[in-house]
Amino acid sequence: MRARLAINTSQCRVYLREIRLRDKPAEFVAASPKATVPVLVLPDGHVIDESRDIMIWALQQSDPQGWLRVWQADPAFFHAFLDRLDGPFKQQLDRYKYAIRFEPNVGQQSRQDACLFLAEIDQHLETGMGYLSGADFGVLDAATLPFVRQFRGVDESWFDSQPWPHLHHWLGMFLKSASFTAVMQKYQPWEPDDSVILFPA
Ligand SMILES: N[C@@H](CCC(=O)N[C@@H](CS)C(=O)NCC(=O)O)C(=O)O
């Protein structure tokens, strides 16, 4: 989702191949043996297989809405924030979301730990300029919101009752946005004989 958000706003166009994770096509695994989505294969054969790097690549091609401004303005904050998001927070999200796969209590403990980060985001949104990326929606917002949405999805009424007014507002705006609608479109899993699907359409 975050890679699609960045590609969509950059107006770069890619061939989109939806991957069914429980039935990964050989072409996908050959392109990136670690076999996680997303993977971007460039015309010269170069492969980018981390969503953060795909976002940056797309926005470096073209950034009409200035999504990378936060990276240029404060690279240390940018990388430190994404390291926490993609590291501890993502792990807590997965353990909360898939709690059944872990020891009892892991899910609840992970939710509790993740709350500290979410409360910090709420504060940042309040004391900052309205977005994680500054005065406008940018790459940090796009990188974070899909995870926050997934976190909420585990238990929406619990999430909505948490004292994070700025975070709820920020997520609510995102869920109503045209970019969210654009990246949530569903596709059939790719098969070798399929015709090309362009994204954005
Ligand atoms: N750090 C990677 C994480 C990617 C990742 O874990 N993707 C999951 C889906 S959200 C995946 O492909 N898992 C492989 C699998 O389930 O086999 C990134 O952000 O690009």
The ligand as a MOL file (V3000), in Angstrom:
LIG
                    3D

  0  0  0     0  0            999 V3000
M  V30 BEGIN CTAB
M  V30 COUNTS 20 19 0 0 0
M  V30 BEGIN ATOM
M  V30 1 N 10.3930 -4.7570 4.9500 0
M  V30 2 C 9.5910 -5.2200 3.9120 0
M  V30 3 C 8.4800 -6.0780 4.4780 0
M  V30 4 C 7.6770 -6.6590 3.4180 0
M  V30 5 C 6.7770 -7.7590 3.9210 0
M  V30 6 O 7.0030 -8.3670 4.9690 0
M  V30 7 N 5.7420 -8.0410 3.1490 0
M  V30 8 C 4.8530 -9.1400 3.4860 0
M  V30 9 C 3.4320 -8.7910 3.0990 0
M  V30 10 S 2.8830 -7.3500 3.9090 0
M  V30 11 C 5.2750 -10.3360 2.6760 0
M  V30 12 O 5.5240 -10.2220 1.4990 0
M  V30 13 N 5.4130 -11.5070 3.3050 0
M  V30 14 C 5.8650 -12.6750 2.6130 0
M  V30 15 C 4.9970 -13.8680 2.8280 0
M  V30 16 O 3.9600 -13.7510 3.5290 0
M  V30 17 O 5.3410 -14.9180 2.2840 0
M  V30 18 C 9.0450 -4.0360 3.1280 0
M  V30 19 O 8.4480 -3.1370 3.7270 0
M  V30 20 O 9.2130 -4.0320 1.9140 0
M  V30 END ATOM
M  V30 BEGIN BOND
M  V30 1 1 1 2
M  V30 2 1 2 3
M  V30 3 1 2 18
M  V30 4 1 3 4
M  V30 5 1 4 5
M  V30 6 2 5 6
M  V30 7 1 5 7
M  V30 8 1 7 8
M  V30 9 1 8 9
M  V30 10 1 8 11
M  V30 11 1 9 10
M  V30 12 2 11 12
M  V30 13 1 11 13
M  V30 14 1 13 14
M  V30 15 1 14 15
M  V30 16 2 15 16
M  V30 17 1 15 17
M  V30 18 2 18 19
M  V30 19 1 18 20
M  V30 END BOND
M  V30 END CTAB
M  END
